[in-house]
Amino acid sequence: MAAVDVLNSAGAKVSEVELPDEIFSIPVKTSVLHEVVRSQLVSKRVGTAASKTRGMVSGSTRKLFRQKGTGNARAGSVKSPLRKGGGVIFGPSPRSYEIKVPKKVRKLALKMALSAKFSDSQLFVVDALELEEIKTKALANVLSTLKLNDLLIVSDADDAKLALSSRNIPDVKVIKTEGLNVYDILKFKNLLLVESSIENIKGRLS
């Protein structure tokens, strides 16, 4: 197992924690990460774009004028796609953009994303991030002391003070271990784990 320094909010080392190799030290395959990230992104598309075909447009189906003898091009009903207010040819219709990825692959990709952060020395552990009140400046000062930016913070508790204090800090996001996902891990440069969240990650991925 690999050992990582556990820091306090002042940036000083207070202990070490061991990270299991089967989660934080596995070979990384970009194709697997790409598949899962793509699945996550397309699932956000609602797929509600729609247009009316000639069969859906309101209007008479009567032939506008006789076929021959008028000098005009032959025409059918007012609902023809060639006429203003008519139906749309090959227009969009409601659809699902979902890309199904097996559960084992999603789990593997999450391990790979964590392993990538660890191998790039972009994974950090803090003993606790407890704020006395909801205050952006207080959290910003802690992150400045730790010299961390472009950061994803993972906590095991539903800490409203931490979540609300982080909202106005650019490129900082706080999530619970239950919401840990490949896209967010790769989107941010650095990953900061609250020490107590490591056990939850082990339980989820072991």
RAHU-V335977 format. One record per pair of residues at least 12 apart in sequence whose ideal C-beta (glycine too) atoms are under 8 Angstrom apart, sorted by the first residue. I is the first residue (numbers start at 1). J is the second residue. D is the distance in whole Angstrom. If there is no record, write none. Layout:
i=I j=J d=D
i=I j=J d=D
//
This chain:
i=1 j=18 d=4
i=1 j=19 d=6
i=1 j=20 d=6
i=1 j=21 d=6
i=2 j=18 d=7
i=2 j=19 d=5
i=2 j=21 d=7
i=2 j=24 d=6
i=2 j=25 d=6
i=2 j=118 d=7
i=3 j=16 d=5
i=3 j=17 d=7
i=3 j=18 d=5
i=3 j=19 d=8
i=4 j=16 d=7
i=4 j=17 d=6
i=4 j=18 d=8
i=4 j=19 d=6
i=4 j=118 d=8
i=4 j=123 d=7
i=4 j=124 d=8
i=4 j=125 d=5
i=5 j=125 d=7
i=6 j=125 d=5
i=6 j=126 d=7
i=6 j=127 d=5
i=6 j=195 d=6
i=7 j=124 d=7
i=7 j=125 d=7
i=7 j=126 d=5
i=7 j=127 d=7
i=7 j=146 d=7
i=8 j=126 d=7
i=8 j=127 d=5
i=8 j=128 d=8
i=9 j=126 d=7
i=9 j=128 d=7
i=9 j=129 d=7
i=9 j=142 d=5
i=9 j=145 d=7
i=9 j=146 d=8
i=10 j=145 d=6
i=11 j=145 d=5
i=11 j=146 d=5
i=11 j=147 d=7
i=14 j=127 d=6
i=15 j=127 d=7
i=17 j=125 d=6
i=17 j=195 d=6
i=17 j=198 d=6
i=19 j=118 d=7
i=19 j=198 d=7
i=20 j=202 d=6
i=20 j=206 d=7
i=22 j=111 d=8
i=22 j=206 d=7
i=23 j=111 d=5
i=23 j=114 d=6
i=23 j=115 d=7
i=23 j=201 d=7
i=23 j=202 d=7
i=23 j=205 d=5
i=23 j=206 d=7
i=24 j=111 d=8
i=24 j=114 d=5
i=24 j=115 d=6
i=24 j=118 d=5
i=24 j=123 d=8
i=25 j=115 d=6
i=25 j=118 d=7
i=25 j=119 d=7
i=26 j=111 d=5
i=26 j=112 d=6
i=26 j=115 d=5
i=27 j=112 d=8
i=27 j=115 d=8
i=28 j=112 d=5
i=28 j=115 d=6
i=28 j=116 d=5
i=28 j=119 d=7
i=29 j=112 d=7
i=32 j=105 d=6
i=32 j=108 d=6
i=32 j=109 d=5
i=32 j=112 d=6
i=33 j=109 d=5
i=33 j=112 d=6
i=33 j=113 d=6
i=33 j=116 d=8
i=33 j=182 d=6
i=33 j=186 d=7
i=35 j=99 d=8
i=35 j=101 d=6
i=35 j=105 d=7
i=35 j=109 d=7
i=36 j=101 d=6
i=36 j=105 d=7
i=36 j=106 d=6
i=36 j=109 d=4
i=36 j=110 d=8
i=36 j=182 d=5
i=36 j=183 d=8
i=37 j=182 d=6
i=37 j=183 d=5
i=37 j=186 d=7
i=38 j=99 d=6
i=39 j=98 d=8
i=39 j=99 d=4
i=39 j=100 d=8
i=39 j=101 d=5
i=40 j=181 d=7
i=40 j=182 d=7
i=40 j=183 d=5
i=41 j=183 d=7
i=42 j=97 d=4
i=42 j=98 d=7
i=42 j=99 d=6
i=43 j=97 d=7
i=43 j=98 d=6
i=43 j=99 d=8
i=45 j=97 d=4
i=47 j=94 d=6
i=47 j=95 d=5
i=47 j=96 d=6
i=47 j=97 d=5
i=48 j=94 d=6
i=49 j=92 d=4
i=49 j=93 d=8
i=49 j=94 d=7
i=50 j=91 d=8
i=50 j=92 d=6
i=50 j=93 d=6
i=50 j=94 d=5
i=51 j=88 d=4
i=51 j=91 d=3
i=51 j=92 d=6
i=51 j=93 d=7
i=52 j=87 d=6
i=52 j=88 d=6
i=52 j=91 d=8
i=53 j=87 d=5
i=53 j=88 d=7
i=53 j=91 d=7
i=54 j=77 d=8
i=54 j=79 d=4
i=54 j=80 d=7
i=54 j=81 d=6
i=54 j=86 d=6
i=54 j=87 d=3
i=55 j=79 d=8
i=55 j=87 d=7
i=56 j=87 d=7
i=57 j=79 d=5
i=57 j=85 d=7
i=57 j=86 d=6
i=57 j=87 d=5
i=59 j=77 d=7
i=59 j=78 d=5
i=59 j=79 d=5
i=59 j=85 d=7
i=60 j=77 d=6
i=60 j=78 d=6
i=61 j=77 d=5
i=61 j=79 d=7
i=62 j=77 d=6
i=63 j=75 d=7
i=63 j=76 d=6
i=63 j=77 d=7
i=64 j=76 d=7
i=64 j=77 d=7
i=64 j=78 d=7
i=106 j=182 d=8
i=107 j=205 d=6
i=109 j=182 d=5
i=110 j=180 d=7
i=110 j=181 d=7
i=110 j=182 d=6
i=110 j=185 d=8
i=110 j=205 d=6
i=111 j=205 d=6
i=112 j=182 d=8
i=113 j=182 d=5
i=113 j=185 d=4
i=113 j=186 d=6
i=114 j=185 d=7
i=114 j=191 d=8
i=114 j=201 d=8
i=116 j=185 d=8
i=116 j=186 d=8
i=117 j=185 d=6
i=117 j=190 d=8
i=117 j=191 d=5
i=122 j=189 d=6
i=122 j=190 d=5
i=122 j=191 d=6
i=123 j=190 d=8
i=123 j=191 d=5
i=123 j=193 d=7
i=124 j=146 d=7
i=124 j=148 d=7
i=124 j=190 d=7
i=124 j=191 d=7
i=124 j=192 d=5
i=124 j=193 d=7
i=125 j=192 d=8
i=125 j=193 d=5
i=125 j=194 d=8
i=125 j=195 d=6
i=125 j=198 d=7
i=126 j=146 d=7
i=126 j=192 d=6
i=126 j=193 d=7
i=126 j=194 d=6
i=126 j=195 d=7
i=127 j=194 d=8
i=127 j=195 d=5
i=128 j=194 d=7
i=128 j=195 d=7
i=128 j=196 d=8
i=129 j=142 d=7
i=129 j=153 d=7
i=129 j=155 d=7
i=129 j=159 d=8
i=129 j=162 d=6
i=129 j=194 d=6
i=130 j=159 d=8
i=130 j=161 d=8
i=131 j=161 d=5
i=131 j=162 d=6
i=131 j=165 d=6
i=132 j=161 d=8
i=133 j=161 d=7
i=134 j=160 d=7
i=134 j=161 d=5
i=134 j=164 d=5
i=134 j=165 d=5
i=135 j=165 d=6
i=136 j=165 d=5
i=136 j=166 d=8
i=136 j=167 d=8
i=136 j=168 d=5
i=136 j=169 d=6
i=138 j=165 d=7
i=139 j=162 d=7
i=139 j=165 d=4
i=139 j=166 d=6
i=139 j=169 d=7
i=139 j=172 d=8
i=140 j=169 d=6
i=143 j=169 d=7
i=143 j=172 d=7
i=146 j=192 d=8
i=148 j=190 d=5
i=148 j=192 d=6
i=149 j=171 d=6
i=149 j=172 d=8
i=149 j=189 d=8
i=149 j=190 d=7
i=150 j=171 d=4
i=150 j=172 d=8
i=150 j=188 d=5
i=150 j=189 d=4
i=150 j=190 d=6
i=151 j=171 d=7
i=151 j=172 d=5
i=151 j=173 d=8
i=151 j=188 d=6
i=151 j=189 d=7
i=151 j=190 d=5
i=151 j=191 d=8
i=151 j=192 d=6
i=152 j=172 d=8
i=152 j=173 d=5
i=152 j=175 d=7
i=152 j=184 d=6
i=152 j=185 d=6
i=152 j=187 d=7
i=152 j=188 d=4
i=152 j=190 d=7
i=152 j=191 d=5
i=152 j=192 d=7
i=153 j=166 d=7
i=153 j=172 d=7
i=153 j=173 d=7
i=153 j=174 d=5
i=153 j=175 d=7
i=153 j=192 d=5
i=153 j=194 d=7
i=154 j=175 d=6
i=154 j=176 d=7
i=154 j=177 d=6
i=154 j=180 d=6
i=154 j=191 d=7
i=154 j=192 d=7
i=154 j=193 d=5
i=154 j=194 d=7
i=154 j=197 d=5
i=154 j=201 d=8
i=155 j=174 d=6
i=155 j=175 d=8
i=155 j=176 d=6
i=155 j=177 d=7
i=155 j=194 d=5
i=155 j=196 d=8
i=155 j=197 d=6
i=156 j=176 d=7
i=156 j=177 d=5
i=156 j=194 d=6
i=156 j=196 d=5
i=156 j=197 d=4
i=156 j=199 d=8
i=156 j=200 d=5
i=157 j=176 d=8
i=157 j=194 d=8
i=157 j=196 d=7
i=158 j=176 d=6
i=159 j=174 d=8
i=162 j=174 d=6
i=171 j=188 d=7
i=173 j=188 d=7
i=177 j=197 d=5
i=177 j=200 d=4
i=177 j=201 d=6
i=177 j=204 d=7
i=178 j=200 d=8
i=180 j=201 d=7
i=180 j=204 d=8
//
